Amino acid sequence: MKEMLKHKRASAFLLLALALVLVMSGCSSSTGQLKTTDDGRIVVDFWYALGGNLGEAVEAVVAGFNESQDEVYVNAVYQGSYEESLT
């Protein structure tokens, strides 16, 4: 039961983080061209540094988001672990 609650909290946190990224990307003032997919969806690169189960959860949330709508495509890009970023 505790494991299920822990997984739900992690998923909720990841969804919130993804929503924040999308909101912040909508507030940017870029004068360049937007990156789009062949079917016209806007591409958002989402960098993350989670491995293992949490990394798999990020990929699952992103895949679910991408399947849920047809306006935005989130490209999840693994940037290495926190330890790797410190070296």
Biopython code that builds the backbone (N, CA, C, O; Angstrom):
import numpy as np
from Bio.PDB.StructureBuilder import StructureBuilder

atoms = [
    (1, "MET", "N", (0.824, -1.192, 0.000)),
    (1, "MET", "CA", (0.000, 0.000, 0.000)),
    (1, "MET", "C", (0.869, 1.257, 0.000)),
    (1, "MET", "O", (0.602, 2.208, -0.735)),
    (2, "LYS", "N", (1.919, 1.250, 0.839)),
    (2, "LYS", "CA", (2.799, 2.410, 0.897)),
    (2, "LYS", "C", (3.536, 2.607, -0.421)),
    (2, "LYS", "O", (3.761, 3.736, -0.856)),
    (3, "GLU", "N", (3.910, 1.494, -1.054)),
    (3, "GLU", "CA", (4.621, 1.566, -2.339)),
    (3, "GLU", "C", (3.724, 2.187, -3.409)),
    (3, "GLU", "O", (4.186, 2.973, -4.236)),
    (4, "MET", "N", (2.447, 1.830, -3.389)),
    (4, "MET", "CA", (1.496, 2.373, -4.362)),
    (4, "MET", "C", (1.321, 3.877, -4.159)),
    (4, "MET", "O", (1.281, 4.639, -5.125)),
    (5, "LEU", "N", (1.219, 4.298, -2.910)),
    (5, "LEU", "CA", (1.084, 5.713, -2.597)),
    (5, "LEU", "C", (2.342, 6.466, -3.003)),
    (5, "LEU", "O", (2.263, 7.580, -3.522)),
    (6, "LYS", "N", (3.492, 5.868, -2.770)),
    (6, "LYS", "CA", (4.764, 6.476, -3.148)),
    (6, "LYS", "C", (4.841, 6.664, -4.667)),
    (6, "LYS", "O", (5.282, 7.709, -5.146)),
    (7, "HIS", "N", (4.411, 5.652, -5.415)),
    (7, "HIS", "CA", (4.416, 5.724, -6.880)),
    (7, "HIS", "C", (3.446, 6.804, -7.373)),
    (7, "HIS", "O", (3.754, 7.537, -8.312)),
    (8, "LYS", "N", (2.274, 6.898, -6.735)),
    (8, "LYS", "CA", (1.300, 7.918, -7.131)),
    (8, "LYS", "C", (1.851, 9.320, -6.873)),
    (8, "LYS", "O", (1.666, 10.224, -7.689)),
    (9, "ARG", "N", (2.520, 9.497, -5.751)),
    (9, "ARG", "CA", (3.106, 10.805, -5.443)),
    (9, "ARG", "C", (4.189, 11.165, -6.448)),
    (9, "ARG", "O", (4.262, 12.306, -6.905)),
    (10, "ALA", "N", (5.030, 10.195, -6.795)),
    (10, "ALA", "CA", (6.086, 10.446, -7.778)),
    (10, "ALA", "C", (5.478, 10.793, -9.127)),
    (10, "ALA", "O", (5.959, 11.699, -9.808)),
    (11, "SER", "N", (4.430, 10.086, -9.521)),
    (11, "SER", "CA", (3.768, 10.370, -10.795)),
    (11, "SER", "C", (3.126, 11.752, -10.777)),
    (11, "SER", "O", (3.209, 12.491, -11.759)),
    (12, "ALA", "N", (2.491, 12.099, -9.670)),
    (12, "ALA", "CA", (1.871, 13.419, -9.559)),
    (12, "ALA", "C", (2.929, 14.515, -9.627)),
    (12, "ALA", "O", (2.719, 15.545, -10.268)),
    (13, "PHE", "N", (4.060, 14.299, -8.971)),
    (13, "PHE", "CA", (5.146, 15.273, -9.011)),
    (13, "PHE", "C", (5.665, 15.445, -10.434)),
    (13, "PHE", "O", (5.895, 16.568, -10.881)),
    (14, "LEU", "N", (5.847, 14.344, -11.141)),
    (14, "LEU", "CA", (6.348, 14.408, -12.510)),
    (14, "LEU", "C", (5.356, 15.106, -13.431)),
    (14, "LEU", "O", (5.758, 15.881, -14.299)),
    (15, "LEU", "N", (4.072, 14.840, -13.253)),
    (15, "LEU", "CA", (3.060, 15.530, -14.054)),
    (15, "LEU", "C", (3.074, 17.028, -13.782)),
    (15, "LEU", "O", (2.962, 17.836, -14.704)),
    (16, "LEU", "N", (3.210, 17.389, -12.522)),
    (16, "LEU", "CA", (3.273, 18.798, -12.158)),
    (16, "LEU", "C", (4.501, 19.461, -12.763)),
    (16, "LEU", "O", (4.417, 20.576, -13.277)),
    (17, "ALA", "N", (5.639, 18.783, -12.705)),
    (17, "ALA", "CA", (6.864, 19.327, -13.292)),
    (17, "ALA", "C", (6.717, 19.491, -14.796)),
    (17, "ALA", "O", (7.150, 20.498, -15.357)),
    (18, "LEU", "N", (6.112, 18.513, -15.450)),
    (18, "LEU", "CA", (5.904, 18.590, -16.893)),
    (18, "LEU", "C", (4.966, 19.739, -17.244)),
    (18, "LEU", "O", (5.209, 20.471, -18.203)),
    (19, "ALA", "N", (3.897, 19.897, -16.472)),
    (19, "ALA", "CA", (2.968, 21.001, -16.710)),
    (19, "ALA", "C", (3.668, 22.342, -16.530)),
    (19, "ALA", "O", (3.437, 23.272, -17.303)),
    (20, "LEU", "N", (4.517, 22.446, -15.518)),
    (20, "LEU", "CA", (5.259, 23.681, -15.287)),
    (20, "LEU", "C", (6.175, 23.997, -16.459)),
    (20, "LEU", "O", (6.268, 25.148, -16.887)),
    (21, "VAL", "N", (6.847, 22.988, -16.975)),
    (21, "VAL", "CA", (7.719, 23.189, -18.137)),
    (21, "VAL", "C", (6.914, 23.687, -19.328)),
    (21, "VAL", "O", (7.339, 24.607, -20.027)),
    (22, "LEU", "N", (5.766, 23.089, -19.557)),
    (22, "LEU", "CA", (4.938, 23.507, -20.692)),
    (22, "LEU", "C", (4.421, 24.928, -20.517)),
    (22, "LEU", "O", (4.390, 25.697, -21.477)),
    (23, "VAL", "N", (4.018, 25.282, -19.304)),
    (23, "VAL", "CA", (3.552, 26.644, -19.046)),
    (23, "VAL", "C", (4.684, 27.641, -19.239)),
    (23, "VAL", "O", (4.498, 28.686, -19.862)),
    (24, "MET", "N", (5.852, 27.319, -18.708)),
    (24, "MET", "CA", (6.990, 28.232, -18.844)),
    (24, "MET", "C", (7.424, 28.363, -20.298)),
    (24, "MET", "O", (7.830, 29.446, -20.721)),
    (25, "SER", "N", (7.347, 27.293, -21.063)),
    (25, "SER", "CA", (7.730, 27.386, -22.474)),
    (25, "SER", "C", (6.743, 28.256, -23.236)),
    (25, "SER", "O", (7.121, 28.906, -24.210)),
    (26, "GLY", "N", (5.502, 28.280, -22.814)),
    (26, "GLY", "CA", (4.507, 29.137, -23.452)),
    (26, "GLY", "C", (4.706, 30.597, -23.123)),
    (26, "GLY", "O", (4.224, 31.463, -23.853)),
    (27, "CYS", "N", (5.408, 30.892, -22.036)),
    (27, "CYS", "CA", (5.647, 32.272, -21.626)),
    (27, "CYS", "C", (6.933, 32.847, -22.199)),
    (27, "CYS", "O", (7.215, 34.031, -22.011)),
    (28, "SER", "N", (7.699, 32.051, -22.880)),
    (28, "SER", "CA", (8.973, 32.549, -23.398)),
    (28, "SER", "C", (8.736, 33.483, -24.577)),
    (28, "SER", "O", (7.699, 33.423, -25.238)),
    (29, "SER", "N", (9.709, 34.342, -24.827)),
    (29, "SER", "CA", (9.591, 35.296, -25.930)),
    (29, "SER", "C", (10.684, 35.019, -26.947)),
    (29, "SER", "O", (11.674, 35.746, -27.027)),
    (30, "SER", "N", (10.497, 33.982, -27.707)),
    (30, "SER", "CA", (11.468, 33.605, -28.714)),
    (30, "SER", "C", (11.072, 34.199, -30.055)),
    (30, "SER", "O", (9.897, 34.212, -30.422)),
    (31, "THR", "N", (12.063, 34.687, -30.778)),
    (31, "THR", "CA", (11.782, 35.221, -32.105)),
    (31, "THR", "C", (12.117, 34.208, -33.185)),
    (31, "THR", "O", (11.881, 34.462, -34.367)),
    (32, "GLY", "N", (12.667, 33.058, -32.792)),
    (32, "GLY", "CA", (13.056, 32.022, -33.749)),
    (32, "GLY", "C", (11.876, 31.165, -34.157)),
    (32, "GLY", "O", (10.754, 31.346, -33.684)),
    (33, "GLN", "N", (12.154, 30.236, -35.040)),
    (33, "GLN", "CA", (11.131, 29.308, -35.506)),
    (33, "GLN", "C", (10.878, 28.227, -34.458)),
    (33, "GLN", "O", (11.803, 27.760, -33.793)),
    (34, "LEU", "N", (9.622, 27.842, -34.326)),
    (34, "LEU", "CA", (9.283, 26.735, -33.448)),
    (34, "LEU", "C", (9.625, 25.426, -34.132)),
    (34, "LEU", "O", (9.486, 25.279, -35.346)),
    (35, "LYS", "N", (10.072, 24.485, -33.329)),
    (35, "LYS", "CA", (10.322, 23.148, -33.843)),
    (35, "LYS", "C", (8.984, 22.407, -33.856)),
    (35, "LYS", "O", (8.271, 22.401, -32.853)),
    (36, "THR", "N", (8.644, 21.787, -34.980)),
    (36, "THR", "CA", (7.386, 21.054, -35.076)),
    (36, "THR", "C", (7.628, 19.657, -35.645)),
    (36, "THR", "O", (8.639, 19.392, -36.295)),
    (37, "THR", "N", (6.670, 18.781, -35.381)),
    (37, "THR", "CA", (6.714, 17.436, -35.946)),
    (37, "THR", "C", (6.134, 17.472, -37.355)),
    (37, "THR", "O", (5.627, 18.504, -37.796)),
    (38, "ASP", "N", (6.207, 16.358, -38.051)),
    (38, "ASP", "CA", (5.649, 16.275, -39.405)),
    (38, "ASP", "C", (4.147, 16.530, -39.431)),
    (38, "ASP", "O", (3.614, 17.027, -40.424)),
    (39, "ASP", "N", (3.462, 16.187, -38.332)),
    (39, "ASP", "CA", (2.014, 16.407, -38.297)),
    (39, "ASP", "C", (1.640, 17.750, -37.668)),
    (39, "ASP", "O", (0.467, 17.981, -37.372)),
    (40, "GLY", "N", (2.623, 18.644, -37.459)),
    (40, "GLY", "CA", (2.349, 20.011, -37.018)),
    (40, "GLY", "C", (2.343, 20.248, -35.523)),
    (40, "GLY", "O", (2.041, 21.357, -35.085)),
    (41, "ARG", "N", (2.668, 19.239, -34.723)),
    (41, "ARG", "CA", (2.692, 19.454, -33.274)),
    (41, "ARG", "C", (3.957, 20.206, -32.874)),
    (41, "ARG", "O", (5.028, 19.973, -33.434)),
    (42, "ILE", "N", (3.831, 21.100, -31.911)),
    (42, "ILE", "CA", (4.975, 21.843, -31.386)),
    (42, "ILE", "C", (5.824, 20.892, -30.550)),
    (42, "ILE", "O", (5.298, 20.126, -29.744)),
    (43, "VAL", "N", (7.139, 20.946, -30.746)),
    (43, "VAL", "CA", (8.057, 20.076, -30.012)),
    (43, "VAL", "C", (8.642, 20.835, -28.825)),
    (43, "VAL", "O", (9.172, 21.936, -28.979)),
    (44, "VAL", "N", (8.541, 20.240, -27.652)),
    (44, "VAL", "CA", (9.131, 20.785, -26.433)),
    (44, "VAL", "C", (10.169, 19.785, -25.948)),
    (44, "VAL", "O", (9.840, 18.628, -25.687)),
    (45, "ASP", "N", (11.427, 20.220, -25.824)),
    (45, "ASP", "CA", (12.472, 19.363, -25.269)),
    (45, "ASP", "C", (12.421, 19.459, -23.749)),
    (45, "ASP", "O", (12.557, 20.546, -23.185)),
    (46, "PHE", "N", (12.228, 18.328, -23.091)),
    (46, "PHE", "CA", (12.128, 18.250, -21.637)),
    (46, "PHE", "C", (13.339, 17.499, -21.115)),
    (46, "PHE", "O", (13.448, 16.286, -21.291)),
    (47, "TRP", "N", (14.245, 18.217, -20.476)),
    (47, "TRP", "CA", (15.459, 17.606, -19.943)),
    (47, "TRP", "C", (15.179, 17.060, -18.552)),
    (47, "TRP", "O", (14.517, 17.704, -17.737)),
    (48, "TYR", "N", (15.690, 15.873, -18.295)),
    (48, "TYR", "CA", (15.542, 15.297, -16.960)),
    (48, "TYR", "C", (16.799, 14.528, -16.594)),
    (48, "TYR", "O", (17.570, 14.116, -17.460)),
    (49, "ALA", "N", (16.992, 14.340, -15.283)),
    (49, "ALA", "CA", (18.205, 13.685, -14.792)),
    (49, "ALA", "C", (17.860, 12.576, -13.811)),
    (49, "ALA", "O", (18.543, 12.397, -12.803)),
    (50, "LEU", "N", (16.815, 11.842, -14.104)),
    (50, "LEU", "CA", (16.395, 10.756, -13.231)),
    (50, "LEU", "C", (16.637, 9.430, -13.921)),
    (50, "LEU", "O", (16.284, 9.251, -15.087)),
    (51, "GLY", "N", (17.239, 8.505, -13.202)),
    (51, "GLY", "CA", (17.477, 7.176, -13.755)),
    (51, "GLY", "C", (16.631, 6.142, -13.046)),
    (51, "GLY", "O", (15.823, 6.477, -12.180)),
    (52, "GLY", "N", (16.813, 4.900, -13.409)),
    (52, "GLY", "CA", (16.119, 3.800, -12.745)),
    (52, "GLY", "C", (14.615, 3.888, -12.879)),
    (52, "GLY", "O", (14.090, 4.233, -13.938)),
    (53, "ASN", "N", (13.920, 3.569, -11.780)),
    (53, "ASN", "CA", (12.457, 3.569, -11.786)),
    (53, "ASN", "C", (11.880, 4.950, -12.045)),
    (53, "ASN", "O", (10.874, 5.080, -12.743)),
    (54, "LEU", "N", (12.504, 5.986, -11.488)),
    (54, "LEU", "CA", (11.993, 7.339, -11.709)),
    (54, "LEU", "C", (12.174, 7.774, -13.158)),
    (54, "LEU", "O", (11.316, 8.456, -13.717)),
    (55, "GLY", "N", (13.283, 7.384, -13.762)),
    (55, "GLY", "CA", (13.486, 7.687, -15.178)),
    (55, "GLY", "C", (12.448, 7.000, -16.045)),
    (55, "GLY", "O", (11.941, 7.585, -17.002)),
    (56, "GLU", "N", (12.132, 5.752, -15.706)),
    (56, "GLU", "CA", (11.089, 5.030, -16.434)),
    (56, "GLU", "C", (9.736, 5.695, -16.226)),
    (56, "GLU", "O", (8.918, 5.746, -17.145)),
    (57, "ALA", "N", (9.497, 6.208, -15.011)),
    (57, "ALA", "CA", (8.239, 6.905, -14.735)),
    (57, "ALA", "C", (8.138, 8.181, -15.564)),
    (57, "ALA", "O", (7.066, 8.507, -16.073)),
    (58, "VAL", "N", (9.253, 8.909, -15.701)),
    (58, "VAL", "CA", (9.264, 10.116, -16.536)),
    (58, "VAL", "C", (8.892, 9.751, -17.964)),
    (58, "VAL", "O", (8.039, 10.398, -18.572)),
    (59, "GLU", "N", (9.525, 8.723, -18.497)),
    (59, "GLU", "CA", (9.243, 8.289, -19.870)),
    (59, "GLU", "C", (7.774, 7.891, -20.030)),
    (59, "GLU", "O", (7.154, 8.197, -21.049)),
    (60, "ALA", "N", (7.220, 7.212, -19.026)),
    (60, "ALA", "CA", (5.820, 6.786, -19.094)),
    (60, "ALA", "C", (4.876, 7.982, -19.067)),
    (60, "ALA", "O", (3.901, 8.021, -19.817)),
    (61, "VAL", "N", (5.162, 8.958, -18.208)),
    (61, "VAL", "CA", (4.322, 10.152, -18.126)),
    (61, "VAL", "C", (4.387, 10.930, -19.434)),
    (61, "VAL", "O", (3.360, 11.382, -19.941)),
    (62, "VAL", "N", (5.578, 11.087, -19.978)),
    (62, "VAL", "CA", (5.747, 11.810, -21.241)),
    (62, "VAL", "C", (5.012, 11.083, -22.369)),
    (62, "VAL", "O", (4.328, 11.715, -23.173)),
    (63, "ALA", "N", (5.151, 9.763, -22.429)),
    (63, "ALA", "CA", (4.462, 8.991, -23.468)),
    (63, "ALA", "C", (2.948, 9.133, -23.332)),
    (63, "ALA", "O", (2.244, 9.286, -24.331)),
    (64, "GLY", "N", (2.451, 9.083, -22.107)),
    (64, "GLY", "CA", (1.015, 9.260, -21.876)),
    (64, "GLY", "C", (0.543, 10.638, -22.294)),
    (64, "GLY", "O", (-0.527, 10.782, -22.887)),
    (65, "PHE", "N", (1.344, 11.655, -21.984)),
    (65, "PHE", "CA", (0.996, 13.017, -22.389)),
    (65, "PHE", "C", (0.964, 13.131, -23.903)),
    (65, "PHE", "O", (0.020, 13.684, -24.467)),
    (66, "ASN", "N", (1.990, 12.610, -24.565)),
    (66, "ASN", "CA", (2.061, 12.699, -26.025)),
    (66, "ASN", "C", (0.883, 11.994, -26.694)),
    (66, "ASN", "O", (0.399, 12.444, -27.732)),
    (67, "GLU", "N", (0.427, 10.901, -26.109)),
    (67, "GLU", "CA", (-0.707, 10.167, -26.673)),
    (67, "GLU", "C", (-2.040, 10.834, -26.370)),
    (67, "GLU", "O", (-3.032, 10.571, -27.050)),
    (68, "SER", "N", (-2.074, 11.701, -25.348)),
    (68, "SER", "CA", (-3.342, 12.268, -24.894)),
    (68, "SER", "C", (-3.825, 13.459, -25.708)),
    (68, "SER", "O", (-4.987, 13.847, -25.588)),
    (69, "GLN", "N", (-2.977, 14.040, -26.520)),
    (69, "GLN", "CA", (-3.380, 15.225, -27.276)),
    (69, "GLN", "C", (-2.561, 15.316, -28.557)),
    (69, "GLN", "O", (-1.622, 14.546, -28.762)),
    (70, "ASP", "N", (-2.928, 16.273, -29.425)),
    (70, "ASP", "CA", (-2.269, 16.347, -30.731)),
    (70, "ASP", "C", (-1.718, 17.733, -31.058)),
    (70, "ASP", "O", (-1.531, 18.059, -32.230)),
    (71, "GLU", "N", (-1.456, 18.551, -30.037)),
    (71, "GLU", "CA", (-0.931, 19.892, -30.279)),
    (71, "GLU", "C", (0.538, 20.042, -29.910)),
    (71, "GLU", "O", (1.264, 20.808, -30.543)),
    (72, "VAL", "N", (0.979, 19.313, -28.887)),
    (72, "VAL", "CA", (2.344, 19.439, -28.375)),
    (72, "VAL", "C", (2.966, 18.049, -28.298)),
    (72, "VAL", "O", (2.308, 17.086, -27.903)),
    (73, "TYR", "N", (4.236, 17.952, -28.679)),
    (73, "TYR", "CA", (4.987, 16.708, -28.533)),
    (73, "TYR", "C", (6.149, 16.986, -27.591)),
    (73, "TYR", "O", (6.988, 17.840, -27.876)),
    (74, "VAL", "N", (6.203, 16.274, -26.477)),
    (74, "VAL", "CA", (7.285, 16.434, -25.512)),
    (74, "VAL", "C", (8.370, 15.420, -25.837)),
    (74, "VAL", "O", (8.121, 14.216, -25.886)),
    (75, "ASN", "N", (9.572, 15.926, -26.058)),
    (75, "ASN", "CA", (10.738, 15.098, -26.334)),
    (75, "ASN", "C", (11.552, 15.005, -25.046)),
    (75, "ASN", "O", (12.282, 15.936, -24.705)),
    (76, "ALA", "N", (11.429, 13.883, -24.328)),
    (76, "ALA", "CA", (12.151, 13.698, -23.067)),
    (76, "ALA", "C", (13.610, 13.377, -23.373)),
    (76, "ALA", "O", (13.913, 12.412, -24.075)),
    (77, "VAL", "N", (14.509, 14.201, -22.832)),
    (77, "VAL", "CA", (15.940, 14.055, -23.114)),
    (77, "VAL", "C", (16.676, 13.818, -21.796)),
    (77, "VAL", "O", (16.735, 14.700, -20.940)),
    (78, "TYR", "N", (17.233, 12.620, -21.646)),
    (78, "TYR", "CA", (17.995, 12.293, -20.440)),
    (78, "TYR", "C", (19.314, 13.057, -20.465)),
    (78, "TYR", "O", (20.059, 12.977, -21.441)),
    (79, "GLN", "N", (19.605, 13.794, -19.402)),
    (79, "GLN", "CA", (20.800, 14.633, -19.335)),
    (79, "GLN", "C", (21.877, 14.065, -18.422)),
    (79, "GLN", "O", (22.820, 14.774, -18.072)),
    (80, "GLY", "N", (21.758, 12.814, -18.033)),
    (80, "GLY", "CA", (22.725, 12.227, -17.117)),
    (80, "GLY", "C", (22.254, 12.371, -15.684)),
    (80, "GLY", "O", (21.325, 13.125, -15.395)),
    (81, "SER", "N", (22.898, 11.649, -14.799)),
    (81, "SER", "CA", (22.509, 11.685, -13.391)),
    (81, "SER", "C", (23.020, 12.958, -12.727)),
    (81, "SER", "O", (23.841, 13.684, -13.287)),
    (82, "TYR", "N", (22.518, 13.211, -11.527)),
    (82, "TYR", "CA", (22.989, 14.366, -10.771)),
    (82, "TYR", "C", (24.481, 14.247, -10.480)),
    (82, "TYR", "O", (25.210, 15.238, -10.526)),
    (83, "GLU", "N", (24.929, 13.029, -10.181)),
    (83, "GLU", "CA", (26.347, 12.817, -9.900)),
    (83, "GLU", "C", (27.198, 13.141, -11.126)),
    (83, "GLU", "O", (28.263, 13.747, -11.000)),
    (84, "GLU", "N", (26.740, 12.745, -12.299)),
    (84, "GLU", "CA", (27.476, 13.026, -13.533)),
    (84, "GLU", "C", (27.548, 14.522, -13.820)),
    (84, "GLU", "O", (28.538, 15.007, -14.367)),
    (85, "SER", "N", (26.509, 15.241, -13.453)),
    (85, "SER", "CA", (26.513, 16.681, -13.727)),
    (85, "SER", "C", (27.477, 17.436, -12.813)),
    (85, "SER", "O", (27.867, 18.560, -13.125)),
    (86, "LEU", "N", (27.861, 16.837, -11.699)),
    (86, "LEU", "CA", (28.782, 17.487, -10.769)),
    (86, "LEU", "C", (30.239, 17.312, -11.169)),
    (86, "LEU", "O", (31.112, 17.992, -10.631)),
    (87, "THR", "N", (30.511, 16.419, -12.099)),
    (87, "THR", "CA", (31.901, 16.173, -12.483)),
    (87, "THR", "C", (32.277, 16.915, -13.736)),
    (87, "THR", "O", (33.415, 16.815, -14.195)),
]
sb = StructureBuilder()
sb.init_structure("model")
sb.init_model(0)
sb.init_chain("A")
sb.init_seg("    ")
for serial, (resi, resn, name, xyz) in enumerate(atoms, 1):
    if name == "N":
        sb.init_residue(resn, " ", resi, " ")
    sb.init_atom(name, np.array(xyz, "f"), 0.0, 1.0, " ", f" {name:<3s}", serial, name[0])
structure = sb.get_structure()
